[in-house]
Amino acid sequence: MVFSALLRKVVKRGSLTIVGADGKRTEFGDGSGEPVTIRFHDKTVSTEIALNPYLKLGEAFMDGRLTIDKPATIYELLDLLTSNLGRNFAGPVFEIYGALRRMKRRIDQHNPVGKAEKNVAHHYDLDGGIYDLFLDRDKQYSCAYFQRPDMTLEEAQHAKKRHIAAKLGIEPGMRVLDIGCGWGGMALTLAEETGAEVVGVTLSHEQLKVAQRRAEERGLADKVEFRLQDYRLIKENFDRVVSVGMFEHVGVGHYREYFDGVTNLLTHDGVALIHTIGRLDGPGSTNPWIAKYIFPGGYIPALSEMSGVVERTGLFMTDVEILRLHYAETLREWRRRFMERRETAARIYDERFCRMWEFYLAGSETSFRNEGMVVFQMQLAKKIDTLPLTRDYMLEEERRLAGAERTPQQRLMAGD
């Protein structure tokens, strides 16, 4: 059987049992670790997965044709598979398949102005109640920054915003552009904590409504402006540009357009901070299941793809930080919260949507734990001497921002 032959090649460590539609049980691995048992509910599903595992495994789970025996979940299955594979393909045939997908990625990721808005709507214009089920109170839908392992998600997301603000070196009265502002949390925090005037742009109608309402509620409508606008259509200049979790949607064929756009948006001594998921194993292609169901037109870049384009724009790459496993911890908390509120999600959509979302969160987490996915924070400047020459200013500003949000009594108790 093709599927059994594939699994024997992939699963060297761990304990995996397959129960076919006919009830036959087949075991794989060396018997170590917690056992995972999956069941097929029709005769064709195993062949479909064997021929196209990167798409069909997720589809079979979504459709209920593949189930996992408790107490294991889809996370344990994906962790077992990806920890065995690491950054390798399941075999030579799939390596060729990956190469073919890389060859056509410029077509798949073609995101002109109109199409980009449609791709964004596919994911971000879902019923807003879905995101409330698992995000923090500020609705940060990107990697948190766990300065301490005991941080709550809310604390780690605020720490992420402070970490980015500190790198930007924002002074009161500066104009800041937030490209891909989401539900407005970053823009609102920058205005509140640094005294900046912020413009946030999004292509999501749902996100725009929430962001504008939040600005009104927090009394920041005169400091923060939210627009439904593609960054490529902006003709103004800004002292600082920040972009968090948006670059993954640009598409490899638009990288030069993106960085040229950032260059043109900055003032003569402007600074930008690009926060994006990245891959450590060089240029690749988007997982076909993710491309079809979650992020059409999306792509996670290698650092070489980003830096090679930046070098041709005239911008200086003044700092690069790689955040390891912070996103894995973020996704673990998102998945925990989503599963606790799964029944609510099913009422908003249906069971198939819940299985899709569970697969998405579990697959994303295992990609950061086992497949070399990380987060890049790339600082860019128009002038090489705009910012201080050592990174000390970042830490000092981060501590200042953290201290400013505490009460005088808390600072006194901490010995500040």
ABEGO torsion letter per residue (X at the ends): XAAAAAAAAABABEBBBBBBAAGBBBBBEAGBEBBBBBBBABAAAAAAAAABAAAAAAAAAAAGABBBBOABBAAAAAAAAAAAAEABBAEAAAAAAAAAAAAAAAAAABBBAAAAAAAAAAAAABBAAAAAAABBAAGBBBBBBBABAABBAAAAAAAAAAAAAAAAGBBBGBBBBBBGAEAGAAAAAAAAAAGBBBBBBBABAAAAAAAAAAAAAAGAAAABBBBBBBAAABABBBABBBBBGAAAAAEAAAAAAAAAAAAAABBAABBBBBBBBBBAAEBBBBBAAAAAAABBGBBBBBAAAAAAAAAAAGBBBABBBBBBGAAAAAAAAAAAAAAAAAAAAAAABBAAAAAAAAAAAAAAAAAAAAAGBBBBBBBBBABAAABBABAAAAAAAAAAAAAAABBAAAAAAAGX
